[in-house]
Amino acid sequence: MADMGELLQKLRQEKGFTQAELAEQLDITQQHVSAVERGVRPASWDYIVAFANVVGANVLNLLRQAGLLEPTTVSLEQEIAALLATNPAFEGLIEFAREHPEQLREVLDYAHWITRGAPEEEVEESRAAPKSRRRSTEADT
């Protein structure tokens, strides 16, 4: 179990960001980043979500690695709901996931792909896929 600040620092360094570069991406000061990493200032939920988006990390995995969330306490559906709640572009995916529980992992992977900054044209193309799957599923019934 790692301290959240230490974990964020390690991940920032692994991704090749300086504190100043990360601060610019998060629209905060370098001193704020430093204070979070040293444990002087707690990482807020907004900070953790924004950090995860910048470095391409999974928020719930960060919480698990910091020992703030037990691995077995969150179902895949809850993980999807938490991730999707961070981005209004995911409207409708929770309902799709509930209608198609066999595709929960695919929905989660899609949501993570979007949060990592997928190219807009690829996002638009991919949005058609769940609709076509939904149509084929409805036709099967």
C-alpha atoms as an extended CHARMM CRD file, in Angstrom:
* protein
*
       141  EXT
         1         1  MET       CA              0.0000000000        0.0000000000        0.0000000000  PROA      1               0.0000000000
         2         2  ALA       CA              1.4670000000        3.3220000000       -1.1100000000  PROA      2               0.0000000000
         3         3  ASP       CA              0.8340000000        6.8160000000        0.1670000000  PROA      3               0.0000000000
         4         4  MET       CA             -1.3400000000        8.6720000000       -2.3810000000  PROA      4               0.0000000000
         5         5  GLY       CA              1.1700000000       11.5020000000       -2.7900000000  PROA      5               0.0000000000
         6         6  GLU       CA              4.0420000000        9.0970000000       -3.3370000000  PROA      6               0.0000000000
         7         7  LEU       CA              1.9650000000        7.0770000000       -5.7760000000  PROA      7               0.0000000000
         8         8  LEU       CA              1.0440000000       10.1810000000       -7.7850000000  PROA      8               0.0000000000
         9         9  GLN       CA              4.6710000000       11.3210000000       -7.8110000000  PROA      9               0.0000000000
        10        10  LYS       CA              5.8850000000        7.9290000000       -9.0160000000  PROA      10              0.0000000000
        11        11  LEU       CA              3.2780000000        7.7730000000      -11.7750000000  PROA      11              0.0000000000
        12        12  ARG       CA              3.9900000000       11.3670000000      -12.8400000000  PROA      12              0.0000000000
        13        13  GLN       CA              7.6950000000       10.5460000000      -13.1280000000  PROA      13              0.0000000000
        14        14  GLU       CA              7.0140000000        7.2860000000      -14.9840000000  PROA      14              0.0000000000
        15        15  LYS       CA              4.9430000000        9.2120000000      -17.5200000000  PROA      15              0.0000000000
        16        16  GLY       CA              7.7720000000       11.7290000000      -17.9660000000  PROA      16              0.0000000000
        17        17  PHE       CA              6.0910000000       14.8230000000      -16.5290000000  PROA      17              0.0000000000
        18        18  THR       CA              7.8580000000       17.3910000000      -14.3980000000  PROA      18              0.0000000000
        19        19  GLN       CA              5.8550000000       18.9570000000      -11.5900000000  PROA      19              0.0000000000
        20        20  ALA       CA              5.6750000000       22.1870000000      -13.6230000000  PROA      20              0.0000000000
        21        21  GLU       CA              4.3890000000       20.3640000000      -16.7270000000  PROA      21              0.0000000000
        22        22  LEU       CA              1.7650000000       18.5020000000      -14.7360000000  PROA      22              0.0000000000
        23        23  ALA       CA              0.7200000000       21.6920000000      -12.9710000000  PROA      23              0.0000000000
        24        24  GLU       CA              0.2220000000       23.3830000000      -16.3360000000  PROA      24              0.0000000000
        25        25  GLN       CA             -1.9200000000       20.4770000000      -17.5720000000  PROA      25              0.0000000000
        26        26  LEU       CA             -4.0170000000       20.5610000000      -14.3810000000  PROA      26              0.0000000000
        27        27  ASP       CA             -4.2290000000       24.3830000000      -14.3750000000  PROA      27              0.0000000000
        28        28  ILE       CA             -2.7830000000       24.6250000000      -10.8690000000  PROA      28              0.0000000000
        29        29  THR       CA              0.5520000000       25.7540000000       -9.4510000000  PROA      29              0.0000000000
        30        30  GLN       CA              3.7040000000       23.6690000000       -9.2790000000  PROA      30              0.0000000000
        31        31  GLN       CA              3.6340000000       24.2850000000       -5.5150000000  PROA      31              0.0000000000
        32        32  HSD       CA              0.2140000000       22.6050000000       -5.3330000000  PROA      32              0.0000000000
        33        33  VAL       CA              1.5780000000       19.5050000000       -7.1360000000  PROA      33              0.0000000000
        34        34  SER       CA              4.5850000000       19.4570000000       -4.8100000000  PROA      34              0.0000000000
        35        35  ALA       CA              2.4120000000       19.7610000000       -1.7080000000  PROA      35              0.0000000000
        36        36  VAL       CA              0.1890000000       16.8590000000       -2.8170000000  PROA      36              0.0000000000
        37        37  GLU       CA              3.1750000000       14.6490000000       -3.6100000000  PROA      37              0.0000000000
        38        38  ARG       CA              4.8140000000       15.3930000000       -0.2500000000  PROA      38              0.0000000000
        39        39  GLY       CA              1.5740000000       14.7030000000        1.6300000000  PROA      39              0.0000000000
        40        40  VAL       CA              1.3580000000       18.2690000000        2.9250000000  PROA      40              0.0000000000
        41        41  ARG       CA             -1.8930000000       18.7680000000        1.0410000000  PROA      41              0.0000000000
        42        42  PRO       CA             -4.3650000000       15.9210000000        0.4540000000  PROA      42              0.0000000000
        43        43  ALA       CA             -5.2240000000       15.0260000000       -3.1240000000  PROA      43              0.0000000000
        44        44  SER       CA             -8.8400000000       16.0430000000       -3.7100000000  PROA      44              0.0000000000
        45        45  TRP       CA            -11.1900000000       13.9430000000       -5.8080000000  PROA      45              0.0000000000
        46        46  ASP       CA            -11.0110000000       16.5760000000       -8.5750000000  PROA      46              0.0000000000
        47        47  TYR       CA             -7.2070000000       16.4630000000       -8.4650000000  PROA      47              0.0000000000
        48        48  ILE       CA             -7.1230000000       12.6560000000       -8.6660000000  PROA      48              0.0000000000
        49        49  VAL       CA             -9.5890000000       12.5310000000      -11.5920000000  PROA      49              0.0000000000
        50        50  ALA       CA             -7.7790000000       15.3010000000      -13.4980000000  PROA      50              0.0000000000
        51        51  PHE       CA             -4.3930000000       13.6910000000      -12.7890000000  PROA      51              0.0000000000
        52        52  ALA       CA             -5.6390000000       10.3180000000      -14.0260000000  PROA      52              0.0000000000
        53        53  ASN       CA             -6.9490000000       11.8900000000      -17.2260000000  PROA      53              0.0000000000
        54        54  VAL       CA             -3.6450000000       13.6450000000      -17.9170000000  PROA      54              0.0000000000
        55        55  VAL       CA             -1.4360000000       10.5980000000      -17.3540000000  PROA      55              0.0000000000
        56        56  GLY       CA             -3.8860000000        8.0080000000      -18.7110000000  PROA      56              0.0000000000
        57        57  ALA       CA             -4.4500000000        6.2010000000      -15.4220000000  PROA      57              0.0000000000
        58        58  ASN       CA             -7.5360000000        4.5010000000      -14.0050000000  PROA      58              0.0000000000
        59        59  VAL       CA             -8.9130000000        6.4330000000      -11.0080000000  PROA      59              0.0000000000
        60        60  LEU       CA            -10.1130000000        3.3410000000       -9.1940000000  PROA      60              0.0000000000
        61        61  ASN       CA             -6.7810000000        1.5910000000       -9.6880000000  PROA      61              0.0000000000
        62        62  LEU       CA             -5.0590000000        4.6220000000       -8.1460000000  PROA      62              0.0000000000
        63        63  LEU       CA             -7.3770000000        4.4150000000       -5.1410000000  PROA      63              0.0000000000
        64        64  ARG       CA             -6.7240000000        0.6840000000       -4.8420000000  PROA      64              0.0000000000
        65        65  GLN       CA             -2.9410000000        1.1230000000       -5.0770000000  PROA      65              0.0000000000
        66        66  ALA       CA             -3.0790000000        3.7900000000       -2.3850000000  PROA      66              0.0000000000
        67        67  GLY       CA             -5.0020000000        1.3740000000       -0.1730000000  PROA      67              0.0000000000
        68        68  LEU       CA             -8.0950000000        3.5700000000       -0.1600000000  PROA      68              0.0000000000
        69        69  LEU       CA            -10.2810000000        1.0260000000       -1.9110000000  PROA      69              0.0000000000
        70        70  GLU       CA            -10.3510000000       -2.7230000000       -1.4770000000  PROA      70              0.0000000000
        71        71  PRO       CA            -10.0480000000       -4.6320000000       -4.7530000000  PROA      71              0.0000000000
        72        72  THR       CA            -13.2100000000       -6.6300000000       -4.0690000000  PROA      72              0.0000000000
        73        73  THR       CA            -15.4250000000       -3.7560000000       -2.9320000000  PROA      73              0.0000000000
        74        74  VAL       CA            -16.2030000000       -2.3950000000       -6.3950000000  PROA      74              0.0000000000
        75        75  SER       CA            -18.0270000000       -4.3600000000       -9.0570000000  PROA      75              0.0000000000
        76        76  LEU       CA            -17.2530000000       -3.8540000000      -12.7050000000  PROA      76              0.0000000000
        77        77  GLU       CA            -20.5590000000       -2.0120000000      -13.1190000000  PROA      77              0.0000000000
        78        78  GLN       CA            -19.6990000000        0.3250000000      -10.2260000000  PROA      78              0.0000000000
        79        79  GLU       CA            -16.2820000000        0.9590000000      -11.7320000000  PROA      79              0.0000000000
        80        80  ILE       CA            -17.8940000000        1.8510000000      -15.0540000000  PROA      80              0.0000000000
        81        81  ALA       CA            -20.4240000000        4.1170000000      -13.3490000000  PROA      81              0.0000000000
        82        82  ALA       CA            -17.6560000000        5.9430000000      -11.4440000000  PROA      82              0.0000000000
        83        83  LEU       CA            -15.6110000000        6.4190000000      -14.5860000000  PROA      83              0.0000000000
        84        84  LEU       CA            -18.5490000000        7.4720000000      -16.7200000000  PROA      84              0.0000000000
        85        85  ALA       CA            -19.6970000000        9.9810000000      -14.1150000000  PROA      85              0.0000000000
        86        86  THR       CA            -16.4620000000       11.9000000000      -14.7080000000  PROA      86              0.0000000000
        87        87  ASN       CA            -17.2830000000       12.6150000000      -18.3600000000  PROA      87              0.0000000000
        88        88  PRO       CA            -20.6490000000       13.6880000000      -19.8040000000  PROA      88              0.0000000000
        89        89  ALA       CA            -19.5860000000       12.2760000000      -23.1940000000  PROA      89              0.0000000000
        90        90  PHE       CA            -20.4160000000        8.8220000000      -21.8140000000  PROA      90              0.0000000000
        91        91  GLU       CA            -24.1360000000        9.4590000000      -21.5500000000  PROA      91              0.0000000000
        92        92  GLY       CA            -26.0050000000        6.2870000000      -22.3540000000  PROA      92              0.0000000000
        93        93  LEU       CA            -23.1330000000        3.8640000000      -21.7540000000  PROA      93              0.0000000000
        94        94  ILE       CA            -24.3160000000        2.9050000000      -18.2740000000  PROA      94              0.0000000000
        95        95  GLU       CA            -27.7100000000        1.9230000000      -19.6820000000  PROA      95              0.0000000000
        96        96  PHE       CA            -26.0050000000        0.0100000000      -22.4860000000  PROA      96              0.0000000000
        97        97  ALA       CA            -23.8230000000       -1.7880000000      -19.9460000000  PROA      97              0.0000000000
        98        98  ARG       CA            -26.8800000000       -2.7320000000      -17.8760000000  PROA      98              0.0000000000
        99        99  GLU       CA            -28.6910000000       -4.0220000000      -20.9620000000  PROA      99              0.0000000000
       100       100  HSD       CA            -25.6250000000       -5.9890000000      -22.0750000000  PROA      100             0.0000000000
       101       101  PRO       CA            -23.8090000000       -7.2230000000      -18.9480000000  PROA      101             0.0000000000
       102       102  GLU       CA            -21.7180000000       -9.5770000000      -21.0530000000  PROA      102             0.0000000000
       103       103  GLN       CA            -20.0310000000       -6.4990000000      -22.5320000000  PROA      103             0.0000000000
       104       104  LEU       CA            -19.1280000000       -4.7130000000      -19.2700000000  PROA      104             0.0000000000
       105       105  ARG       CA            -15.3820000000       -5.1390000000      -19.8240000000  PROA      105             0.0000000000
       106       106  GLU       CA            -15.6860000000       -3.7650000000      -23.3680000000  PROA      106             0.0000000000
       107       107  VAL       CA            -17.6480000000       -0.7370000000      -22.1190000000  PROA      107             0.0000000000
       108       108  LEU       CA            -15.0310000000       -0.0770000000      -19.4420000000  PROA      108             0.0000000000
       109       109  ASP       CA            -12.1830000000       -0.3710000000      -21.9490000000  PROA      109             0.0000000000
       110       110  TYR       CA            -14.0220000000        2.0210000000      -24.2770000000  PROA      110             0.0000000000
       111       111  ALA       CA            -14.4920000000        4.5600000000      -21.4770000000  PROA      111             0.0000000000
       112       112  HSD       CA            -10.8200000000        4.3890000000      -20.5410000000  PROA      112             0.0000000000
       113       113  TRP       CA             -9.8590000000        4.7860000000      -24.1910000000  PROA      113             0.0000000000
       114       114  ILE       CA            -11.9510000000        7.9660000000      -24.4390000000  PROA      114             0.0000000000
       115       115  THR       CA            -10.5080000000        9.4390000000      -21.2240000000  PROA      115             0.0000000000
       116       116  ARG       CA             -6.9940000000        8.9150000000      -22.5440000000  PROA      116             0.0000000000
       117       117  GLY       CA             -7.7170000000       11.3060000000      -25.4140000000  PROA      117             0.0000000000
       118       118  ALA       CA             -8.7920000000        9.1320000000      -28.3140000000  PROA      118             0.0000000000
       119       119  PRO       CA             -8.8980000000       10.9960000000      -31.6490000000  PROA      119             0.0000000000
       120       120  GLU       CA            -12.3420000000       12.5700000000      -32.1820000000  PROA      120             0.0000000000
       121       121  GLU       CA            -12.9280000000       10.8720000000      -35.5570000000  PROA      121             0.0000000000
       122       122  GLU       CA            -12.2470000000        7.4580000000      -34.0100000000  PROA      122             0.0000000000
       123       123  VAL       CA            -14.6030000000        8.2650000000      -31.1260000000  PROA      123             0.0000000000
       124       124  GLU       CA            -17.3840000000        9.1610000000      -33.5720000000  PROA      124             0.0000000000
       125       125  GLU       CA            -16.8230000000        5.9360000000      -35.5210000000  PROA      125             0.0000000000
       126       126  SER       CA            -16.8290000000        3.8700000000      -32.3460000000  PROA      126             0.0000000000
       127       127  ARG       CA            -20.0850000000        5.3840000000      -31.0950000000  PROA      127             0.0000000000
       128       128  ALA       CA            -21.9010000000        3.6520000000      -33.9340000000  PROA      128             0.0000000000
       129       129  ALA       CA            -20.6910000000        0.2380000000      -32.7560000000  PROA      129             0.0000000000
       130       130  PRO       CA            -22.8200000000       -0.0530000000      -29.5890000000  PROA      130             0.0000000000
       131       131  LYS       CA            -25.9030000000        1.0490000000      -31.5560000000  PROA      131             0.0000000000
       132       132  SER       CA            -25.3440000000       -1.5880000000      -34.2080000000  PROA      132             0.0000000000
       133       133  ARG       CA            -24.7710000000       -4.2250000000      -31.5230000000  PROA      133             0.0000000000
       134       134  ARG       CA            -27.9690000000       -3.0920000000      -29.7990000000  PROA      134             0.0000000000
       135       135  ARG       CA            -29.9140000000       -3.4340000000      -33.0660000000  PROA      135             0.0000000000
       136       136  SER       CA            -28.5390000000       -6.9170000000      -33.7090000000  PROA      136             0.0000000000
       137       137  THR       CA            -29.3550000000       -7.9680000000      -30.1290000000  PROA      137             0.0000000000
       138       138  GLU       CA            -32.9020000000       -6.6280000000      -30.4530000000  PROA      138             0.0000000000
       139       139  ALA       CA            -33.3230000000       -8.4540000000      -33.7690000000  PROA      139             0.0000000000
       140       140  ASP       CA            -32.2910000000      -11.7050000000      -32.0780000000  PROA      140             0.0000000000
       141       141  THR       CA            -35.1700000000      -11.4870000000      -29.5990000000  PROA      141             0.0000000000
